[in-house]
Amino acid sequence: MIEHYFTCPHCWQRISVLIDKTISEQQYIEDCEVCCNPFLLKIRFKNSELTGFQAISIEQ
């Protein structure tokens, strides 16, 4: 597992998530720990190295 910091697409606060680097492609929905709004995470690893990360706003 690695901890990755990024900016919430809703409230612009810096937050973090724990990511399993043994899974090469991941996509799931999380809620911001500050504003509680949902966002879609798209994550990609190659040889256990983070090569892609997107936090995409989900409109309610």
C-alpha positions as CSV (number, residue, x, y, z in Angstrom):
1,M,0.0,0.0,0.0
2,I,1.1,3.6,-0.7
3,E,-0.4,6.8,0.5
4,H,-1.1,9.3,-2.3
5,Y,-1.9,13.0,-1.7
6,F,-4.1,14.9,-4.1
7,T,-6.6,17.8,-4.3
8,C,-10.3,17.2,-3.9
9,P,-12.1,18.2,-7.1
10,H,-15.0,19.7,-5.0
11,C,-13.5,21.7,-2.1
12,W,-9.8,21.9,-3.3
13,Q,-8.5,20.7,0.0
14,R,-5.4,18.4,0.0
15,I,-6.4,14.9,1.0
16,S,-4.9,11.4,0.8
17,V,-5.9,7.8,-0.1
18,L,-4.2,4.5,0.5
19,I,-3.7,2.6,-2.7
20,D,-2.8,-1.1,-3.3
21,K,0.1,-1.0,-5.7
22,T,-0.3,-4.7,-6.6
23,I,-3.4,-3.9,-8.7
24,S,-2.4,-2.4,-12.0
25,E,-5.6,-0.7,-12.9
26,Q,-8.2,0.5,-10.4
27,Q,-11.4,2.6,-10.5
28,Y,-13.6,3.3,-7.6
29,I,-15.7,6.0,-5.9
30,E,-14.5,7.7,-2.6
31,D,-16.0,10.5,-0.5
32,C,-13.8,13.5,0.4
33,E,-12.8,13.4,4.1
34,V,-13.3,17.2,4.3
35,C,-16.4,18.0,2.3
36,C,-18.0,14.5,2.0
37,N,-18.7,14.9,-1.7
38,P,-18.0,11.8,-3.9
39,F,-15.4,11.6,-6.6
40,L,-14.2,8.9,-9.0
41,L,-10.6,7.7,-8.7
42,K,-8.8,6.2,-11.7
43,I,-5.5,4.8,-10.8
44,R,-2.8,3.0,-12.9
45,F,0.4,1.2,-11.8
46,K,3.2,-0.3,-13.9
47,N,5.7,-2.5,-12.2
48,S,4.4,-1.3,-8.8
49,E,5.1,2.4,-9.8
50,L,2.2,4.9,-10.0
51,T,1.9,6.0,-13.6
52,G,-1.6,7.5,-13.6
53,F,-3.9,9.1,-11.1
54,Q,-7.2,11.1,-11.6
55,A,-9.8,12.3,-9.1
56,I,-12.9,13.2,-11.1
57,S,-15.8,15.2,-9.7
58,I,-19.1,13.3,-9.5
59,E,-22.1,15.7,-9.8
60,Q,-24.9,15.0,-7.3
